[in-house]
Amino acid sequence: MWPSVTNRGTLHSSPMPDFARTRLLLEKGLLENHWTGFSVAAFFRGTPHSFAGGNVPNPEASVCWLSAGKPVTSVGVLRLLEQKPELWPLPMEASLPELRGSYLGDLDLLSILTHRTGLRHADLDLTAPKATLFGILAGSTPEIFQLRPGQPAYDPRGGWWILHQWLERNAGMPWQVFLSREVLHPSGAGEMFFASADREADVPMDESKGGRWHPAPAVQSLGNLCGSAAALARFYHALLSGKILQADSFGKFCRRWREGEKDATFGHTLDFGLGVILDSNRYGASTVPYGFGTQSSDRTFGHGGARSSVAFADPEMNLAVAIWLNGQVPENKHQPRIRAILDLLRHELT
């Protein structure tokens, strides 16, 4: 059944700007059952702001960011490369012998981080044993997914699972520990964690099916970043402040390695840095999926989470934002709603 809006007036915010119009839009969405809860955070010119409502009890509550948390892994890869630069050009099989002789084993970090593998594992069961997953990935070729070798196509699960294994082998510790120690804690987001069978987000995700809200499958959150919107916005603020990556690494992170190419998964042209989506409004500000609003600057970088969230930094505005909507809906409904929220929030900052 549709959720009752019992917490729509429980909003928490910092002093000016108070984002009054943005909060009213989010509250209206609760009343009209467009989502069941929300959590929003922004660092604007170094000042934090956060508020939440619906079934998100407060801005500190942890939520699952799905793919919006992927840049944490990308930054972790760059942190490790600062220590071991010789790993950059090597194929995956050099670190992961389980992939030796396979199509994926011959690919390098650049191919995986820019989603130019020609592979697209949307339904990979991450609860399976590692040996099983390595076997599936070692047997994968572009033809299985009706793609060409090297074709730009966003890979929801396979590539990031491999990056986690690559981190684990080369860092000599569990990838979760490495990312927490080398990325999250230095950014001031040390309370964030990665979902597992033993620990999940405070607020479970809802999904729209047949005009009703249902709990989203818990399996989709496994391995994904969890935490408050404020913590994820703090991570992006730390990137802008130069607290995590060396200048050269940050430049590589934000460089347009993949430019002007249509993504076979999204059906739209998207530019990519290293594991991060770059502002692609030049290809259609009102149509680009998982963008950062129609007014984002050309240097904006970030990532979206499936039909639910977005987090990014806009260097031109000295702005870092994280927005989470509880209530996964079809893409043709999610993209317009998140775009409208982002545009209104930006308007209130100018």
C-alpha positions in Angstrom: 0.0 0.0 0.0 1.0 3.6 -0.4 3.0 4.8 2.6 1.5 7.3 5.1 3.3 10.6 5.3 3.9 10.7 9.0 7.2 12.6 9.0 6.8 15.1 6.2 7.0 18.1 8.6 10.2 16.7 10.3 12.8 18.6 8.4 16.2 19.6 9.6 18.3 22.3 8.1 21.1 24.6 8.7 20.9 28.4 8.6 20.6 30.4 5.4 20.1 29.5 2.7 17.3 27.4 4.1 16.2 25.8 0.7 12.6 26.6 1.5 11.3 26.0 -2.0 13.3 22.8 -2.4 12.0 21.5 0.8 8.4 22.4 -0.2 8.9 20.5 -3.5 10.2 17.4 -1.6 7.3 17.6 0.9 4.8 17.9 -2.0 6.4 14.7 -3.5 5.7 12.9 -0.2 2.1 14.0 -0.2 1.7 12.9 -3.9 3.5 9.6 -3.3 6.3 10.3 -5.7 8.7 9.1 -3.0 8.5 7.9 0.6 11.4 9.8 2.0 14.4 12.0 1.2 17.7 13.1 2.5 19.6 16.1 1.1 23.0 17.6 2.0 25.1 20.4 0.4 28.4 22.1 1.1 28.1 25.5 -0.4 31.2 27.7 -0.2 32.4 25.4 2.6 29.2 25.7 4.7 27.2 22.5 5.3 23.4 22.3 5.0 21.2 19.2 5.4 17.6 18.2 5.8 15.5 15.1 5.6 11.8 14.0 5.7 9.3 11.2 5.2 10.6 7.9 6.4 14.1 9.2 6.7 14.0 10.2 10.4 16.9 12.7 10.4 19.8 13.8 8.2 22.2 11.5 10.0 20.3 8.4 9.1 22.3 6.0 6.8 20.9 5.2 3.4 22.2 3.1 0.5 23.6 5.1 -2.4 23.9 2.3 -4.9 26.1 3.4 -7.8 26.2 7.0 -6.5 28.9 5.7 -4.2 31.1 4.3 -7.0 33.5 7.3 -7.1 34.7 6.2 -3.7 36.1 3.1 -5.3 37.6 5.1 -8.2 39.3 7.4 -5.8 40.6 4.4 -3.9 42.1 3.1 -7.1 43.9 6.4 -7.6 45.1 6.5 -4.0 46.7 3.1 -4.5 48.2 4.1 -7.8 49.9 7.1 -6.0 51.7 4.4 -4.0 52.2 1.9 -6.9 52.1 3.8 -10.2 53.5 0.8 -12.0 50.1 -0.9 -11.8 48.4 1.6 -14.1 49.1 0.1 -17.5 49.0 -3.6 -16.5 46.1 -5.9 -17.6 43.8 -7.3 -15.0 45.3 -10.7 -15.3 48.5 -9.4 -13.9 46.8 -8.8 -10.5 44.0 -11.4 -10.8 45.4 -14.7 -12.3 41.8 -16.1 -12.2 41.3 -14.0 -15.3 44.3 -15.2 -17.2 43.7 -15.9 -20.9 40.2 -14.3 -20.8 38.8 -11.2 -22.6 38.4 -9.4 -19.3 41.9 -10.4 -18.1 43.4 -8.5 -21.0 41.6 -5.3 -20.2 43.3 -2.5 -18.2 42.1 -0.1 -15.5 41.3 2.7 -18.0 38.9 0.4 -19.9 37.0 -0.6 -16.7 37.0 2.9 -15.1 35.6 4.5 -18.3 33.1 1.7 -18.9 34.7 0.9 -22.3 34.8 -2.9 -21.8 32.0 -4.0 -24.0 30.6 -5.9 -21.0 27.4 -5.2 -19.1 26.7 -7.3 -16.0 23.4 -5.9 -14.8 22.2 -9.0 -12.9 25.5 -10.4 -11.5 24.7 -12.2 -8.2 27.2 -10.7 -5.8 26.2 -13.2 -3.1 27.8 -16.0 -5.1 31.2 -17.4 -4.0 34.2 -15.5 -5.4 35.3 -18.5 -7.5 31.9 -18.6 -9.2 32.0 -14.9 -9.9 35.5 -15.1 -11.3 34.3 -18.0 -13.5 31.4 -16.0 -14.9 33.5 -12.9 -15.6 36.4 -14.9 -17.1 33.9 -16.4 -19.5 32.3 -13.1 -20.5 32.7 -11.6 -23.9 31.0 -8.6 -25.6 29.1 -10.9 -27.9 27.1 -12.2 -25.0 25.7 -8.7 -24.4 25.3 -7.8 -28.0 28.1 -5.4 -27.7 31.4 -4.8 -29.5 34.9 -5.0 -27.9 35.6 -1.7 -26.2 32.1 -0.3 -26.9 31.1 2.4 -24.3 28.4 0.8 -22.2 27.8 1.4 -18.5 28.4 -1.9 -16.6 26.4 -1.8 -13.3 28.1 -4.6 -11.4 30.9 -6.6 -13.1 33.6 -3.9 -13.5 33.2 -2.6 -10.0 33.4 -6.1 -8.5 36.6 -6.6 -10.4 38.0 -3.2 -9.2 37.3 -4.3 -5.6 39.2 -7.5 -6.1 42.1 -5.6 -7.8 42.2 -3.3 -4.7 42.2 -6.2 -2.3 45.1 -8.0 -4.1 47.3 -5.0 -4.5 46.6 -3.3 -1.1 47.0 -6.6 0.8 43.8 -6.0 2.8 40.0 -6.3 2.4 38.9 -3.6 -0.1 36.4 -2.2 2.4 39.1 -1.6 4.9 41.4 0.0 2.3 38.6 2.4 1.1 37.6 3.3 4.7 41.2 4.0 5.7 42.5 5.7 2.6 39.4 7.5 1.3 36.5 7.8 3.7 38.3 8.7 6.9 40.6 11.3 5.2 37.6 12.9 3.7 35.8 13.2 7.1 33.2 10.5 6.1 34.6 7.7 8.2 31.1 6.7 9.5 30.2 5.5 6.0 30.3 1.7 5.3 29.6 -0.9 2.7 26.4 -2.9 2.9 26.8 -6.6 3.8 24.7 -9.4 5.1 25.6 -8.3 8.6 25.0 -4.6 8.2 22.5 -2.6 6.2 21.5 1.0 5.9 19.1 2.5 8.6 16.5 3.3 6.0 15.6 0.4 3.5 14.9 1.3 -0.1 11.3 1.3 -1.4 10.5 0.4 -5.0 7.4 1.2 -7.0 5.7 -1.8 -8.6 2.2 -1.9 -9.9 1.3 1.5 -8.4 2.3 0.4 -4.9 5.5 0.7 -2.8 7.3 -2.5 -2.0 10.7 -3.2 -0.3 13.4 -3.2 -2.9 15.4 -6.5 -3.1 18.1 -6.3 -0.3 20.6 -8.0 -2.6 20.9 -4.9 -4.8 22.6 -3.0 -2.0 25.3 -5.6 -1.2 28.8 -4.0 -1.5 27.4 -0.5 -2.1 28.2 2.5 0.0 25.9 3.4 2.8 25.8 6.5 5.0 24.1 9.9 5.4 23.7 12.5 2.6 25.9 14.8 4.7 28.7 12.3 4.8 28.7 11.7 1.0 28.5 15.5 0.3 31.5 15.8 2.7 33.5 13.3 0.6 32.9 15.5 -2.5 33.8 18.6 -0.6 37.0 17.0 0.5 37.8 16.2 -3.1 37.4 19.9 -4.0 39.5 20.9 -1.1 42.4 18.6 -2.2 42.3 16.5 1.0 42.3 13.1 -0.6 44.1 13.0 -3.9 47.3 14.6 -5.1 46.8 17.3 -7.7 48.0 15.0 -10.6 45.6 12.2 -9.5 42.7 14.6 -9.2 43.4 15.9 -12.7 43.3 12.3 -14.0 40.1 11.6 -12.1 38.3 14.6 -13.8 39.8 14.3 -17.2 37.5 13.5 -20.1 38.9 10.1 -21.0 35.7 9.2 -22.7 34.2 12.1 -24.6 31.4 12.4 -27.2 30.5 8.7 -27.3 27.0 7.3 -27.0 26.6 4.9 -24.1 24.9 1.7 -25.2 23.3 1.2 -21.7 21.9 4.7 -21.3 21.2 5.3 -25.0 22.7 8.8 -24.6 26.0 10.4 -25.0 27.9 10.7 -21.7 31.4 11.8 -20.9 33.4 9.9 -18.3 36.4 10.6 -16.2 38.0 7.7 -14.2 35.0 6.1 -12.7 33.0 9.3 -12.5 30.4 10.9 -14.8 31.4 14.3 -16.1 28.9 17.1 -16.9 27.3 16.2 -20.2 24.8 18.9 -20.6 26.4 19.8 -24.0 24.6 16.7 -25.3 21.2 17.7 -24.1 20.7 19.3 -20.7 17.0 18.2 -20.5 17.7 14.7 -21.6 21.0 13.5 -20.3 20.5 10.8 -17.7 22.1 10.9 -14.3 23.2 14.5 -14.8 23.7 17.2 -12.2 20.9 19.6 -13.2 20.5 21.8 -16.3 22.6 24.6 -14.8 25.7 22.6 -13.8 29.1 23.9 -14.9 31.2 22.0 -17.5 33.6 20.9 -14.7 31.0 19.2 -12.6 31.7 15.6 -11.7 29.8 12.9 -9.8 27.6 9.8 -10.1 24.0 8.7 -9.8 22.4 5.7 -8.0 19.8 3.6 -9.8 16.5 5.5 -10.0 17.1 7.1 -6.6 20.1 9.3 -6.0 22.8 11.6 -7.1 26.0 13.1 -5.6 28.5 15.5 -7.2 30.8 18.4 -6.9 30.7 21.6 -9.0 34.1 23.4 -8.7 32.8 26.5 -10.4 30.2 27.0 -7.6 32.3 25.5 -4.8 29.4 23.2 -4.3 29.1 19.6 -3.2 25.6 17.9 -3.1 24.1 14.5 -2.2 20.4 13.8 -2.8 18.7 10.5 -1.9 15.0 9.8 -2.7 13.4 6.7 -1.2 11.3 5.2 -3.9 12.8 3.7 -7.0 10.7 4.5 -10.0 11.2 3.9 -13.8 13.9 5.9 -15.4 11.4 8.0 -17.4 10.0 9.2 -14.1 13.2 9.4 -12.1 15.3 11.5 -14.4 12.8 14.5 -14.6 12.1 14.5 -10.9 15.8 14.6 -9.8 16.5 17.2 -12.5 13.7 19.4 -11.2 15.0 19.1 -7.6 18.6 19.9 -8.6 17.6 22.9 -10.6 15.5 24.3 -7.8 18.2 23.8 -5.3 20.7 25.5 -7.5 18.3 28.4 -8.0 18.1 28.9 -4.3 21.9 29.2 -4.1 22.1 32.0 -6.6 
